[in-house]
Amino acid sequence: MAYTTKNEKVSETNTLFAMEDAGQADQIKSISDCEQRQTYTIEEVMNGVILGDALKVLKKLPEEVFDMVFIDPPYFLQLPKKELKRWTVKTVVEGVDDEWDKFPSFEAYDRFISELLTQVKRVMKPNATIWVIATYHSIFRIGKIMQDLGYWILNDVIWVKTNPMPNWLSVRFTNATETLIWAVKDKNAKKYVFNKEQAKQLGIGKVGANVWVLPLCNGKERLKDEMGRKVHSTQKPIELLKRVILTSTHEGSLILDPVAGVGTTGYVARALNRNFVLIEINPKYVEWIQKRFNHPLKTIDLRPSIEMIASQHLNVEETEDGLLEIL
Ligand SMILES: C[S@@+](CC[C@H](N)C(=O)[O-])C[C@H]1O[C@@H](n2cnc3c(N)ncnc32)[C@H](O)[C@@H]1O
């Protein structure tokens, strides 16, 4: 594979955005869900974040309103309790040990995912698409649940991380990928948005195959608290959301992220002139979403960064018999 592993360089040059303080707060409205609230109009919640349980909030939203949904659900990692140390510096590895990632059993996890995906389907427009991202811990269960619910899978996009966490115990391969399932509501869904030219530029080779090579969220982009600790253990890269949004929506589209974390989906959506609704259950993360929007992203010229991305792609060419060959 011909991609570079000089992570910092890739991370700084690949992005479409400059982290810029616009000088004035780009506020995001925040709504606290409560038992008394029976319904929300889209106008009330558009370009805002709802603090609440997605399983309750989604039931209160009107049906068939969203053009695209991005879901980065709990992974249910079930990591062992033992402390892991880095090989050379011997510092302790911070895993994902958050309460929100814990479920009592696979059955309980499946019930949560199934309920979430059922609710989400109701609020998707007939031609909307949905992205769900996860690691090997749960992506296969999620894929089965999606198919059982009637979703029609269009692609799985493999995110190859240029700076993955090593397998510190050296007992298995370092896991350097996450999978994004991209789907429509059902097999008959037609005329969904697929921005072919963007996909070609962002995927590998001239054909834009379904592999995205980009680093984990790090550096200045990573939200840190006053003690220098990561605010959210699984904050997704801006570049990843940029690709999702550019390939599957138009300007003005309405995007839903029902498990929003620190709001990366909405943050990138705003910079790309899309509308959004975020739902997040943890008040601490909602506060950080609000802080984050005080420093909005600004889009800068698209072309140079896309060339940078292209330069790290695997080289894929069409052969005489019409197949693709990775060189
Ligand atoms: C994997 S993280 C999402 C990270 C996000 N993509 C980002 O870039 O910040 C999953 C999030 O789901 C939230 N969550 C878990 N259960 C939820 C529920 N029932 N309703 C809303 N949010 C929930 C967690 O608090 C956590 O922040």
The ligand as an SDF file (V2000), in Angstrom:
LIG
                    3D

 27 29  0  0  0  0  0  0  0  0999 V2000
  -19.2900    6.8350   19.6410 C   0  0  0  0  0  0  0  0  0  0  0  0
  -19.8930    8.2530   20.4650 S   0  0  0  0  0  0  0  0  0  0  0  0
  -20.1860    9.4250   19.1760 C   0  0  0  0  0  0  0  0  0  0  0  0
  -18.9870   10.3150   18.9140 C   0  0  0  0  0  0  0  0  0  0  0  0
  -19.2570   11.3920   17.8680 C   0  0  0  0  0  0  0  0  0  0  0  0
  -19.3870   10.8390   16.5450 N   0  0  0  0  0  0  0  0  0  0  0  0
  -18.1920   12.4870   17.8770 C   0  0  0  0  0  0  0  0  0  0  0  0
  -17.4620   12.6790   16.8620 O   0  0  0  0  0  0  0  0  0  0  0  0
  -18.0460   13.1390   18.8920 O   0  0  0  0  0  0  0  0  0  0  0  0
  -21.4950    7.7360   20.9250 C   0  0  0  0  0  0  0  0  0  0  0  0
  -22.2700    8.7510   21.7330 C   0  0  0  0  0  0  0  0  0  0  0  0
  -23.6010    8.2470   21.9350 O   0  0  0  0  0  0  0  0  0  0  0  0
  -24.1070    8.8330   23.1040 C   0  0  0  0  0  0  0  0  0  0  0  0
  -25.3050    8.0570   23.4890 N   0  0  0  0  0  0  0  0  0  0  0  0
  -25.3350    6.8060   23.9880 C   0  0  0  0  0  0  0  0  0  0  0  0
  -26.6150    6.4060   24.1840 N   0  0  0  0  0  0  0  0  0  0  0  0
  -27.3990    7.4490   23.7720 C   0  0  0  0  0  0  0  0  0  0  0  0
  -28.8080    7.6470   23.7320 C   0  0  0  0  0  0  0  0  0  0  0  0
  -29.6640    6.7240   24.1520 N   0  0  0  0  0  0  0  0  0  0  0  0
  -29.2630    8.8240   23.2450 N   0  0  0  0  0  0  0  0  0  0  0  0
  -28.4010    9.7950   22.8120 C   0  0  0  0  0  0  0  0  0  0  0  0
  -27.0540    9.6530   22.8600 N   0  0  0  0  0  0  0  0  0  0  0  0
  -26.5660    8.4950   23.3260 C   0  0  0  0  0  0  0  0  0  0  0  0
  -22.9310    8.7370   24.0680 C   0  0  0  0  0  0  0  0  0  0  0  0
  -23.0600    9.6490   25.1430 O   0  0  0  0  0  0  0  0  0  0  0  0
  -21.7430    9.0330   23.1380 C   0  0  0  0  0  0  0  0  0  0  0  0
  -21.3760   10.3880   23.2190 O   0  0  0  0  0  0  0  0  0  0  0  0
  1  2  1  0
  2  3  1  0
  2 10  1  0
  3  4  1  0
  4  5  1  0
  5  6  1  0
  5  7  1  0
  7  8  2  0
  7  9  1  0
 10 11  1  0
 11 12  1  0
 11 26  1  0
 12 13  1  0
 13 14  1  0
 13 24  1  0
 14 15  1  0
 14 23  1  0
 15 16  2  0
 16 17  1  0
 17 18  1  0
 17 23  2  0
 18 19  1  0
 18 20  2  0
 20 21  1  0
 21 22  2  0
 22 23  1  0
 24 25  1  0
 24 26  1  0
 26 27  1  0
M  CHG  2   2   1   9  -1
M  END
$$$$
